[in-house]
Amino acid sequence: MRPASLVWLLQCLSALLFTNVCGKDTAQEYSELLTLKPLPYSNLLASFDFHSEGPVSSFDNQHFRFLPRALSQILQYSHTHELHLRFSTGRWDHSTWGARPRHGVKEGGTGVEIWAWVEAETDEEAERRWLTLTNTLSGLFCASMNFIDSTRTIRPKDVFLPESNALNTTSNLHLLHGQLAREVVCTENLTPYLKLIPCKGKAGVSSLFDGHKLFDAAWQSMAVDIWPSCSSDLNHCSIKMDQTVDMVLDIDRAKRPRDDPIPRPVEKSMLPCDPDKPYNQYGDSCFPQQPQEMPAFSLTDVSGKPLKGSCPISANDGHDPAVICVQDTSDSVLSVNTSTRFNEVKQDDHTKCFRVAPASDFDLNFQSQPIPSLPSADATPLKVERSFSGRGQERGGLLTVFTNPLADASVSLVLLESLPWFMKPYLHTLKASLKQGDKVTDGDHLLSDIHYVPAIDRVRGSHLEQKITLPPQSVLTLSYDFDKAVLRYTEYPPDPNRGFDIAPAVVRIIPSPGVQAGFLRTNSLVLYLPTPDFSMPYNVIILTSTVIALGFGSIFNILVRRLVGVDEVAAVEEGSLKGRLRALVASVRDRLSRLRNKSKTE
């Protein structure tokens, strides 16, 4: 045997230990990256990327190296071909931070959002497999996704597109979507999320994760996407998985020590006051001045611990993998603190990356630098605001305001709204008004392809989906009326006076000349329903019990008690059982005393 053939055979045998393939399937890969970007007013955007990939044959044979076994087996059992899961808290401030990271593709609505393509022969079978998927994911991620039942599930039509190019070859696929706006994302969800990463937070950029820092951010989003991908000829297929975490950290807040996180008041002389304000002339007030420079910080300051080198199993080309990239930061304010080797790679004029060796602590120091400029008005092609209108406990209205700040490009979008069954919208009240400058006109002609599925009480919610086209520099206001249902008292949550959370609407921006494709979510809403006084059942029970006790006790005494005169008491007592027992005891006592006296005389 030739040496080259022997080497090839040994490489295949070693690969079989991990992949079980030596043919046409793609190789297994894993990579991770952390991107840092300073934002205005002492904020820092940290974006974590974890990418895993493995051949379909290994996935079907349950040979997993980088893909997590727990999640893969759930997808196989529920016949799920593509899954997208989001955990989000906070709200992205587009006026200060600018465009959304990744154009909103890896972003979800407040709480938990999930959509998936499930293979099934019928709609009923698809719903059963969907419930199986949500319930098992609920246990895997320690979330409340088991509450995503039929009343919180819809079937989107145009808003979501599959990532996979292999779904077109598979028939009987059903797209289902569910949201839980009330779900509170916390460290219980971060721990199982870390277990899906190959290095599991022990090395690589995942070692920077700290629940106290992550969930103390002004905005954060965790995403899991897994889908099949094939070549153009469909001969080489693989399963890809992306895990992303995006968060905006307040640098001053993140630098607080973990053992003493309570903020301390600053001395008055150290407060940055705006001297141009007229009410500051007396010296007894202070209007805060926006900082002109970002504070100095290090990666250890904002994360609580240094980077534990690169993940040893990350994909590389003979060099250490790129672990950290820093954007919009000059070389003069950036320094490296490490005891081992590293390489700098400059991708472009605004991005610098660092290749870090495994098993070594790595830290980045940022000196004070000027605050980044605020984004321009047209930095985001679309702005959406959503709110309630009307008054009273019986009916209300929903307003959605779309703003296109672009001067020379129209924006086309798809709007998806999933409403609970106790919100009953009237589609005939759907109106659109268009404002361009000072002119307000009817905008109904901008709406098209309206898809509406009405709600059924306690069975399914309302599903409203439509396409909208916004002219340049215009504001479109979309409104409709709805009725509020009265719930059974057992259907109210423990805090009914807080209201019911309404899931955010999903907006997909359709790509066009001058407009890039993307997603965004509106803010979630709180709906107040007619709420009974839950103290009344307690009052009714107490009052009813008191009335029954008084009435029943009085009648029972009258029916059971015997009324006799005082002179008849002795005669009655003699004939009663008590009288006879007393007489029997007295006779026994007399007989015993006579026997005792007789024995003494003898």
LUMKOL-433218 format. One line per 8 residues: number of its first residue (from 1); their letters; for each residue x, y, z of C-alpha. Coordinates in pm, whole numbers, padded with zeros to 5 digits, always signed. Layout:
# LUMKOL-433218
NUM) A) X,Y,Z  ... .
//
This chain:
# LUMKOL-433218
1) MRPASLVW) +00000,+00000,+00000  +00127,+00345,-00089  +00211,+00583,+00197  -00032,+00844,+00066  -00315,+00590,+00062  -00223,+00475,+00412  -00233,+00833,+00540  -00569,+00890,+00375 .
9) LLQCLSAL) -00707,+00572,+00532  -00582,+00668,+00877  -00741,+01012,+00842  -01071,+00856,+00744  -01062,+00613,+01033  -00994,+00894,+01278  -01274,+01099,+01125  -01511,+00806,+01164 .
17) LFTNVCGK) -01474,+00833,+01539  -01646,+01173,+01519  -01840,+01198,+01195  -01901,+00842,+01076  -01853,+00963,+00717  -01571,+00970,+00462  -01761,+01050,+00148  -01948,+01339,-00006 .
25) DTAQEYSE) -02087,+01492,+00311  -01943,+01819,+00433  -01698,+01824,+00720  -01795,+01922,+01070  -01705,+02276,+01169  -01730,+02506,+01466  -01639,+02874,+01500  -01711,+03157,+01740 .
33) LLTLKPLP) -01659,+03532,+01740  -01718,+03833,+01966  -01772,+04176,+01808  -01752,+04493,+02019  -01885,+04830,+01901  -01896,+05152,+02109  -02233,+05330,+02107  -02324,+05686,+02206 .
41) YSNLLASF) -02354,+05787,+02570  -02120,+05529,+02726  -02285,+05219,+02582  -02120,+04912,+02432  -02273,+04666,+02186  -02141,+04311,+02236  -02237,+04053,+01972  -02151,+03684,+02028 .
49) DFHSEGPV) -02161,+03439,+01735  -02139,+03058,+01765  -02164,+02855,+01444  -02179,+02475,+01432  -02210,+02254,+01128  -02224,+01880,+01066  -02318,+01642,+00783  -02674,+01521,+00745 .
57) SSFDNQHF) -02568,+01155,+00759  -02416,+01201,+01103  -02724,+01391,+01214  -02955,+01112,+01093  -02737,+00845,+01258  -02722,+01048,+01583  -02346,+01095,+01570  -02299,+01443,+01710 .
65) RFLPRALS) -01973,+01625,+01757  -02047,+01999,+01750  -02425,+01994,+01715  -02588,+01950,+02058  -02736,+01605,+02106  -03022,+01721,+02332  -03159,+01971,+02081  -03096,+01752,+01776 .
73) QILQYSHT) -03290,+01459,+01918  -03583,+01688,+02000  -03593,+01804,+01638  -03580,+01447,+01510  -03856,+01329,+01744  -04088,+01618,+01655  -04008,+01600,+01279  -03889,+01961,+01278 .
81) HELHLRFS) -03687,+02057,+00970  -03603,+02417,+01067  -03620,+02591,+01405  -03583,+02954,+01513  -03595,+03046,+01883  -03559,+03390,+02044  -03522,+03516,+02403  -03531,+03897,+02432 .
89) TGRWDHST) -03562,+04166,+02696  -03549,+04544,+02677  -03603,+04770,+02379  -03363,+04881,+02107  -03322,+05261,+02107  -03287,+05333,+01735  -03269,+05711,+01788  -02949,+05676,+01995 .
97) WGARPRHG) -02795,+05345,+01889  -02880,+05354,+01519  -02943,+05049,+01302  -03023,+04719,+01466  -02752,+04453,+01485  -02769,+04204,+01198  -03060,+04412,+01060  -03291,+04250,+01317 .
105) VKEGGTGV) -03265,+03903,+01163  -03145,+03745,+01490  -03381,+03951,+01705  -03710,+03851,+01862  -03997,+04017,+02038  -04006,+04080,+02410  -04018,+03749,+02597  -03997,+03423,+02400 .
113) EIWAWVEA) -04067,+03381,+02029  -04047,+03059,+01830  -04130,+02951,+01478  -04053,+02627,+01299  -04124,+02419,+00989  -04277,+02085,+01097  -04338,+01792,+00866  -04683,+01632,+00899 .
121) ETDEEAER) -04951,+01480,+00679  -05243,+01677,+00828  -05294,+01998,+01022  -05393,+01805,+01332  -05075,+01600,+01323  -04871,+01918,+01273  -05030,+02073,+01581  -04955,+01764,+01790 .
129) RWLTLTNT) -04591,+01768,+01682  -04576,+02143,+01742  -04699,+02091,+02099  -04440,+01817,+02142  -04170,+02056,+02022  -04272,+02346,+02248  -04311,+02124,+02554  -03973,+01956,+02515 .
137) LSGLFCAS) -03800,+02289,+02445  -03967,+02425,+02756  -03793,+02162,+02964  -03462,+02203,+02781  -03441,+02583,+02821  -03623,+02612,+03156  -03883,+02840,+02994  -04263,+02849,+02988 .
145) MNFIDSTR) -04299,+02752,+02623  -04541,+02480,+02730  -04800,+02762,+02755  -04777,+02816,+02377  -05095,+02623,+02303  -05344,+02658,+02018  -05463,+02997,+02146  -05110,+03140,+02104 .
153) TIRPKDVF) -05019,+02963,+01780  -05069,+03095,+01428  -04964,+02991,+01078  -04781,+03283,+00912  -04816,+03325,+00541  -04558,+03571,+00402  -04360,+03721,+00688  -04110,+03437,+00747 .
161) LPESNALN) -03892,+03280,+00480  -03696,+02956,+00530  -03319,+02973,+00567  -03282,+02632,+00409  -03271,+02576,+00035  -03370,+02213,+00088  -03722,+02275,+00222  -03855,+02325,-00129 .
169) TTSNLHLL) -03784,+01958,-00199  -03981,+01842,+00105  -04358,+01829,+00095  -04609,+01848,+00380  -04423,+02117,+00573  -04622,+02338,+00809  -04496,+02673,+00940  -04613,+02749,+01295 .
177) HGQLAREV) -04534,+03050,+01513  -04590,+03129,+01880  -04502,+03406,+02126  -04499,+03456,+02504  -04463,+03828,+02572  -04495,+03781,+02947  -04199,+03541,+02977  -03920,+03686,+03189 .
185) VCTENLTP) -03580,+03589,+03045  -03326,+03525,+03321  -03026,+03312,+03419  -03241,+02998,+03417  -03244,+03028,+03036  -02874,+03117,+03006  -02746,+02800,+03177  -02903,+02552,+02928 .
193) YLKLIPCK) -02811,+02789,+02646  -02443,+02760,+02743  -02466,+02381,+02749  -02543,+02382,+02376  -02207,+02547,+02303  -01921,+02295,+02261  -01688,+02471,+02509  -01982,+02529,+02748 .
201) GKAGVSSL) -01846,+02855,+02888  -01513,+02705,+03000  -01310,+02855,+02715  -01357,+03083,+02418  -01583,+03387,+02407  -01855,+03199,+02595  -01634,+03221,+02906  -01729,+03591,+02926 .
209) FDGHKLFD) -02096,+03512,+02989  -02218,+03618,+03331  -02588,+03616,+03413  -02566,+03925,+03633  -02402,+04127,+03355  -02606,+03987,+03066  -02950,+04043,+03216  -02852,+04379,+03362 .
217) AAWQSMAV) -02802,+04510,+03007  -03021,+04780,+02859  -03119,+04540,+02579  -03031,+04181,+02505  -03139,+03905,+02269  -03045,+03536,+02255  -03116,+03336,+01940  -03094,+02973,+01829 .
225) DIWPSCSS) -03130,+02887,+01460  -03088,+02540,+01313  -03161,+02444,+00954  -03045,+02208,+00675  -02831,+02349,+00395  -02744,+02187,+00065  -02534,+02271,-00236  -02696,+02385,-00558 .
233) DLNHCSIK) -02704,+02029,-00694  -02837,+01894,-00357  -02554,+01638,-00339  -02378,+01785,-00036  -02601,+01861,+00262  -02528,+01963,+00616  -02707,+02077,+00930  -02614,+02430,+01038 .
241) MDQTVDMV) -02674,+02589,+01373  -02622,+02951,+01476  -02631,+03072,+01835  -02611,+03447,+01877  -02624,+03679,+02177  -02652,+04056,+02135  -02656,+04297,+02427  -02609,+04667,+02494 .
249) LDIDRAKR) -02412,+04734,+02813  -02404,+05057,+03007  -02031,+05081,+03077  -02064,+05274,+03405  -02327,+05031,+03529  -02136,+04722,+03415  -01819,+04835,+03595  -01985,+04810,+03935 .
257) PRDDPIPR) -01829,+04533,+04143  -02037,+04221,+04170  -02004,+04201,+04549  -02119,+04563,+04589  -02349,+04649,+04296  -02545,+04921,+04477  -02465,+05263,+04324  -02323,+05526,+04556 .
265) PVEKSMLP) -02423,+05894,+04527  -02162,+06118,+04369  -02034,+06426,+04547  -02202,+06743,+04428  -01872,+06893,+04322  -01809,+06592,+04094  -02144,+06605,+03915  -02115,+06703,+03546 .
273) CDPDKPYN) -02362,+06992,+03530  -02464,+07192,+03226  -02369,+07556,+03300  -02576,+07690,+03011  -02902,+07615,+03188  -03045,+07932,+03352  -03170,+07754,+03662  -02817,+07642,+03750 .
281) QYGDSCFP) -02703,+07996,+03833  -02797,+07974,+04199  -02589,+07663,+04258  -02866,+07464,+04430  -02959,+07256,+04124  -02777,+07059,+03860  -02897,+06970,+03514  -02693,+06666,+03404 .
289) QQPQEMPA) -02468,+06720,+03107  -02425,+06451,+02846  -02074,+06300,+02869  -01833,+06411,+02600  -01604,+06109,+02632  -01655,+05741,+02691  -01509,+05617,+03020  -01200,+05398,+03015 .
297) FSLTDVSG) -01276,+05030,+03067  -01149,+04683,+03003  -01310,+04363,+02890  -01274,+04230,+03244  -01452,+04536,+03386  -01770,+04493,+03182  -01781,+04112,+03188  -01648,+04042,+03535 .
305) KPLKGSCP) -01373,+03806,+03413  -01110,+03783,+03140  -01139,+03583,+02821  -01014,+03226,+02872  -00838,+03205,+02536  -00994,+03063,+02223  -01202,+02747,+02214  -00960,+02460,+02126 .
313) ISANDGHD) -01202,+02301,+01879  -01271,+02617,+01679  -01212,+02589,+01307  -00882,+02735,+01187  -00649,+02730,+00890  -00329,+02655,+01078  -00351,+02979,+01278  -00525,+03070,+01598 .
321) PAVICVQD) -00893,+03149,+01523  -01017,+03507,+01528  -01192,+03550,+01861  -01257,+03922,+01912  -01327,+04201,+01664  -01353,+04567,+01764  -01534,+04820,+01546  -01512,+05200,+01527 .
329) TSDSVLSV) -01217,+05223,+01767  -00880,+05381,+01689  -00554,+05202,+01763  -00442,+05472,+02007  -00713,+05390,+02262  -00689,+05009,+02241  -00429,+04790,+02412  -00396,+04417,+02480 .
337) NTSTRFNE) -00320,+04254,+02813  -00215,+03889,+02780  +00077,+03664,+02868  +00071,+03454,+02552  +00081,+03504,+02179  -00184,+03681,+01976  -00212,+03825,+01627  -00387,+04136,+01504 .
345) VKQDDHTK) -00583,+04121,+01179  -00722,+04439,+01030  -01030,+04355,+00825  -01107,+04710,+00709  -01062,+05070,+00815  -01320,+05031,+01093  -01267,+04676,+01222  -00969,+04512,+01389 .
353) CFRVAPAS) -00968,+04146,+01497  -00748,+03951,+01736  -00641,+03590,+01700  -00595,+03441,+02046  -00421,+03120,+02147  -00610,+02858,+02352  -00573,+02824,+02730  -00460,+03180,+02796 .
361) DFDLNFQS) -00619,+03479,+02963  -00681,+03764,+02722  -00799,+04115,+02807  -00860,+04432,+02608  -00813,+04778,+02757  -01005,+05074,+02614  -00881,+05421,+02693  -01113,+05717,+02712 .
369) QPIPSLPS) -01224,+05827,+02366  -01476,+06072,+02217  -01838,+05962,+02223  -01955,+05827,+01884  -02181,+06064,+01698  -02554,+06009,+01705  -02699,+05824,+01405  -02861,+06022,+01128 .
377) ADATPLKV) -03237,+06035,+01091  -03229,+05796,+00795  -02995,+05543,+00958  -03288,+05304,+00990  -03519,+05269,+00687  -03826,+05213,+00903  -03955,+05311,+01247  -04264,+05154,+01401 .
385) ERSFSGRG) -04462,+05252,+01710  -04764,+05069,+01847  -05015,+05176,+02113  -05375,+05141,+02233  -05647,+05400,+02188  -05997,+05449,+02322  -06131,+05425,+02673  -06360,+05206,+02879 .
393) QERGGLLT) -06366,+04837,+02966  -06573,+04713,+02673  -06389,+04816,+02357  -06075,+04990,+02237  -05852,+05056,+01938  -05502,+04969,+01820  -05274,+05222,+01647  -04957,+05134,+01454 .
401) VFTNPLAD) -04748,+05422,+01319  -04493,+05354,+01041  -04231,+05617,+00958  -04014,+05612,+00646  -03734,+05871,+00688  -03569,+05794,+00352  -03586,+06077,+00103  -03561,+05882,-00222 .
409) ASVSLVLL) -03679,+05526,-00155  -04007,+05359,-00078  -04020,+05086,+00185  -04226,+04770,+00135  -04298,+04551,+00435  -04507,+04264,+00565  -04687,+04318,+00896  -04783,+04021,+01113 .
417) ESLPWFMK) -05006,+04062,+01419  -05099,+03776,+01650  -05377,+03878,+01889  -05524,+03674,+02177  -05876,+03543,+02145  -06015,+03791,+02400  -05925,+04076,+02162  -06188,+04070,+01888 .
425) PYLHTLKA) -06084,+04310,+01608  -06332,+04443,+01352  -06169,+04421,+01012  -06419,+04665,+00856  -06279,+04939,+01085  -05927,+04897,+00944  -05815,+05241,+00826  -05488,+05389,+00702 .
433) SLKQGDKV) -05400,+05758,+00691  -05091,+05887,+00511  -04904,+06203,+00612  -04648,+06360,+00380  -04528,+06692,+00510  -04838,+06881,+00624  -05073,+06694,+00394  -05286,+06407,+00531 .
441) TDGDHLLS) -05462,+06176,+00284  -05629,+05837,+00279  -05374,+05554,+00273  -05595,+05250,+00217  -05448,+05204,-00131  -05109,+05128,+00031  -05245,+04809,+00191  -05254,+04483,-00004 .
449) DIHYVPAI) -05270,+04105,+00036  -05462,+04122,+00365  -05481,+03779,+00528  -05713,+03753,+00828  -05806,+03452,+01039  -06069,+03537,+01302  -06044,+03414,+01657  -06248,+03140,+01817 .
457) DRVRGSHL) -06312,+03173,+02189  -06064,+02966,+02389  -05955,+02778,+02073  -05737,+03015,+01867  -05639,+03379,+01847  -05669,+03630,+01565  -05415,+03633,+01284  -05375,+03949,+01073 .
465) EQKITLPP) -05111,+03973,+00800  -05080,+04235,+00527  -04836,+04402,+00291  -04774,+04777,+00318  -04582,+05017,+00093  -04454,+05343,+00245  -04368,+05636,+00014  -04048,+05833,+00082 .
473) QSVLTLSY) -04054,+06064,+00384  -04401,+05964,+00495  -04586,+05857,+00807  -04858,+05593,+00781  -05103,+05542,+01070  -05286,+05209,+01075  -05583,+05170,+01311  -05873,+04939,+01386 .
481) DFDKAVLR) -06122,+04883,+01668  -06171,+04574,+01882  -06394,+04443,+02159  -06276,+04307,+02493  -06410,+03973,+02608  -06512,+03892,+02965  -06313,+03599,+03102  -06409,+03335,+03350 .
489) YTEYPPDP) -06273,+03404,+03694  -06046,+03097,+03667  -05881,+03240,+03351  -05736,+03547,+03521  -05368,+03546,+03621  -05259,+03589,+03985  -05214,+03966,+03924  -05520,+04047,+03709 .
497) NRGFDIAP) -05508,+04422,+03773  -05169,+04443,+03600  -05328,+04356,+03266  -05257,+04106,+02989  -04942,+04120,+02775  -05002,+04153,+02401  -04723,+04009,+02187  -04525,+04247,+01964 .
505) AVVRIIPS) -04603,+04266,+01595  -04346,+04127,+01350  -04236,+04343,+01055  -04030,+04209,+00765  -03871,+04471,+00540  -03872,+04358,+00178  -03543,+04437,-00002  -03556,+04698,-00274 .
513) PGVQAGFL) -03316,+04952,-00433  -03179,+05159,-00145  -03345,+04942,+00122  -03186,+04636,+00280  -03389,+04340,+00399  -03440,+04305,+00770  -03676,+04243,+01059  -03801,+04445,+01350 .
521) RTNSLVLY) -04050,+04398,+01631  -04280,+04657,+01778  -04308,+04716,+02151  -04530,+04482,+02352  -04853,+04618,+02501  -05053,+04568,+02820  -05429,+04528,+02777  -05668,+04592,+03065 .
529) LPTPDFSM) -05977,+04372,+03064  -06294,+04396,+03277  -06171,+04258,+03609  -06408,+04144,+03883  -06355,+04216,+04251  -06188,+03893,+04361  -06252,+03980,+04728  -06629,+03937,+04678 .
537) PYNVIILT) -06623,+03554,+04676  -06452,+03564,+05015  -06710,+03810,+05146  -06994,+03600,+05007  -06856,+03283,+05166  -06817,+03450,+05506  -07164,+03607,+05497  -07330,+03287,+05374 .
545) STVIALGF) -07156,+03079,+05641  -07264,+03320,+05911  -07628,+03320,+05797  -07636,+02942,+05771  -07477,+02899,+06113  -07728,+03133,+06278  -08032,+02996,+06098  -07942,+02629,+06121 .
553) GSIFNILV) -07828,+02657,+06484  -08149,+02825,+06596  -08378,+02581,+06416  -08175,+02282,+06537  -08203,+02397,+06900  -08578,+02443,+06869  -08627,+02098,+06718  -08397,+01903,+06951 .
561) RRLVGVDE) -08425,+02071,+07293  -08710,+01986,+07543  -08867,+02261,+07754  -08975,+02152,+08109  -09061,+02335,+08432  -08830,+02369,+08730  -09039,+02142,+08952  -09032,+01868,+08686 .
569) VAAVEEGS) -08655,+01858,+08664  -08607,+01606,+08951  -08870,+01367,+08818  -08733,+01395,+08470  -08381,+01334,+08587  -08486,+01022,+08784  -08642,+00863,+08478  -08365,+00958,+08248 .
577) LKGRLRAL) -08060,+00752,+08172  -07847,+00989,+08373  -08073,+00950,+08675  -08070,+00573,+08653  -07690,+00564,+08628  -07662,+00794,+08926  -07897,+00569,+09129  -07700,+00258,+09027 .
585) VASVRDRL) -07372,+00418,+09139  -07528,+00520,+09471  -07660,+00169,+09540  -07323,+00016,+09461  -07152,+00265,+09691  -07401,+00184,+09977  -07348,-00189,+09937  -06972,-00154,+09945 .
593) SRLRNKSK) -06992,+00057,+10264  -07214,-00201,+10439  -06975,-00479,+10350  -06682,-00274,+10486  -06865,-00207,+10818  -06960,-00572,+10856  -06601,-00684,+10816  -06488,-00439,+11086 .
601) TE) -06739,-00567,+11347  -06634,-00924,+11297 .
//
